[in-house]
Amino acid sequence: MKKILILMVIMGSNFYGQEKKIQFEFDTSYHQFYIADKNSTRTADSKDFWTDQALSDKLAIGENILGVSTASYGPIKGEITVLKNQPKKRDFSKYDHIVEAGIRVDSGILQIADSPNFHVEKEIELQPGSYRIRIYFSDLDIQDEDEGGDFYSIEIWRSEETEKTIIKMHPKSTAHNNG
């Protein structure tokens, strides 16, 4: 009995030490969705948010909010993984586009929300502070934007780094009309 209890304790500590991964699937509009602090100002309609550069980069940055430009107009699928540390090297050849930036999560709640209503689809509890978010875009060359098929893998970890970095640019990166 003692051996079983010890094994359960060891297995339990390994389980709780793992990364948190959350799947999401929802409908959105205007080729975008948001990643934001619960208390963000949500000023995604500002002319300074979806600039031509942001559209090309597929990532708009505001105060405690990121806008992700999508290939599909409606259905969105993806996953978000909360990491303890910066991610290890990945095989970037599997992805069409990769971009990262910093975000402040002062409320301790990070939200994934649709456009244009900002309906919250997922909430993730985090320690308040600064984070880095990397977004891996897959299957951007969809045939029907109303049917979707693109996929978004998002990683988040604690970091003070705020600058936007394009790790891999999709060769057909174009600006959708997000408004």
C-alpha positions in Angstrom: 0.0 0.0 0.0 2.8 2.4 0.8 4.4 1.9 -2.6 1.2 2.7 -4.3 0.7 5.9 -2.3 4.3 7.0 -3.0 3.8 6.3 -6.7 0.6 8.4 -6.7 2.4 11.3 -5.0 5.2 11.2 -7.6 2.8 11.0 -10.5 0.7 13.8 -9.0 3.6 16.2 -8.8 4.6 15.5 -12.4 1.0 16.1 -13.6 0.6 19.4 -11.9 4.1 20.5 -13.1 3.0 20.2 -16.8 2.0 23.0 -19.1 -1.6 24.1 -19.4 -3.1 23.6 -22.8 -6.5 24.8 -23.8 -8.3 24.1 -27.1 -10.6 26.7 -28.6 -13.1 26.8 -31.5 -15.5 29.6 -32.3 -16.9 31.8 -35.0 -15.6 35.3 -35.5 -15.9 38.0 -38.2 -13.7 40.5 -40.1 -10.7 38.0 -40.3 -9.7 38.5 -36.7 -9.9 37.5 -33.0 -8.5 39.0 -29.9 -6.2 38.0 -27.0 -6.6 40.5 -24.2 -6.3 41.2 -20.5 -9.8 41.1 -19.0 -9.5 44.8 -18.0 -8.1 46.0 -21.3 -9.6 49.1 -23.0 -10.5 46.9 -26.0 -9.8 49.7 -28.4 -9.5 47.4 -31.5 -11.4 49.9 -33.6 -8.7 52.6 -33.3 -7.0 53.6 -36.6 -3.7 52.9 -34.9 -4.6 49.3 -34.1 -5.2 47.6 -37.5 -2.5 49.5 -39.5 -1.2 48.3 -42.9 1.8 47.0 -41.1 -0.3 45.1 -38.5 -2.3 43.5 -41.2 0.8 42.4 -43.0 2.3 41.1 -39.8 -1.1 39.4 -38.9 -0.8 40.9 -35.4 -2.2 44.2 -34.1 -1.0 45.5 -30.7 -2.9 47.8 -28.3 -2.9 48.5 -24.6 -3.2 45.0 -23.0 -4.8 43.6 -26.2 -3.6 41.8 -29.3 -5.5 41.3 -32.5 -4.8 38.2 -34.6 -5.5 38.4 -38.3 -7.0 35.2 -39.7 -7.5 33.6 -43.1 -11.1 32.5 -42.4 -14.0 34.9 -41.9 -16.0 32.7 -39.5 -14.8 29.5 -37.9 -11.6 29.6 -35.9 -9.8 26.6 -34.3 -6.7 26.6 -32.2 -5.0 25.9 -28.9 -3.2 28.1 -26.3 -0.5 26.7 -24.2 0.8 28.4 -21.0 4.5 27.6 -20.5 6.7 28.0 -17.5 9.6 29.2 -19.7 10.3 30.5 -23.2 9.6 27.6 -25.6 12.3 25.5 -26.9 13.2 25.5 -30.6 10.4 24.1 -32.8 10.4 23.0 -36.4 9.1 26.2 -38.0 8.7 24.6 -41.4 5.4 23.2 -40.3 3.8 26.7 -40.0 2.8 29.3 -42.5 3.5 32.4 -40.4 4.9 32.9 -36.9 4.8 36.2 -34.9 5.2 37.1 -31.3 4.7 40.1 -29.0 4.4 41.1 -25.4 1.2 41.8 -23.5 0.4 42.9 -19.9 -2.1 40.8 -18.0 -2.7 43.1 -15.0 -6.1 41.5 -14.0 -4.7 37.9 -13.9 -7.3 36.9 -16.6 -6.3 36.5 -20.2 -9.3 36.3 -22.6 -9.7 34.9 -26.1 -12.6 36.8 -27.8 -14.4 37.1 -31.1 -14.8 40.0 -33.4 -16.5 42.4 -33.5 -18.6 41.8 -30.4 -15.7 40.8 -28.1 -17.6 37.8 -26.9 -15.3 36.0 -24.5 -14.7 32.4 -25.8 -12.0 31.3 -23.3 -10.5 32.7 -20.1 -7.1 31.7 -18.7 -6.0 32.5 -15.1 -2.5 33.8 -14.9 -0.4 35.6 -12.4 -0.6 39.3 -13.1 2.3 40.6 -15.0 4.1 40.7 -18.4 3.9 37.9 -20.9 5.2 37.0 -24.3 2.8 35.5 -26.8 3.9 33.5 -29.9 1.3 32.6 -32.5 1.9 29.8 -35.0 -0.4 30.1 -38.0 -1.2 26.9 -40.0 -3.2 26.2 -43.2 -3.6 29.8 -44.2 -4.1 28.9 -47.9 -7.8 27.9 -47.3 -10.1 27.5 -50.3 -13.2 29.0 -48.7 -12.8 31.7 -46.0 -16.4 31.1 -44.8 -15.6 27.4 -44.1 -12.3 28.0 -42.5 -9.6 25.4 -42.0 -6.8 27.6 -40.7 -5.4 26.8 -37.2 -3.7 28.9 -34.5 -1.3 27.5 -32.0 -0.5 30.1 -29.3 2.2 29.9 -26.6 2.4 32.2 -23.7 5.1 32.6 -21.1 6.3 35.2 -18.6 8.6 37.8 -20.2 9.3 41.5 -20.0 10.1 41.6 -23.8 7.4 43.7 -25.5 8.5 44.2 -29.2 6.7 42.5 -32.0 8.9 39.9 -33.8 8.1 38.2 -37.1 9.7 34.8 -36.9 8.4 33.6 -40.2 6.4 35.6 -42.8 3.7 33.9 -44.9 4.7 34.3 -48.6 1.1 35.4 -49.4 0.7 37.7 -46.5 -1.9 40.2 -47.5 -4.0 42.7 -45.7 -7.7 41.7 -45.3 -10.2 44.4 -44.9 -10.8 44.0 -41.1 -13.4 46.7 -40.8 
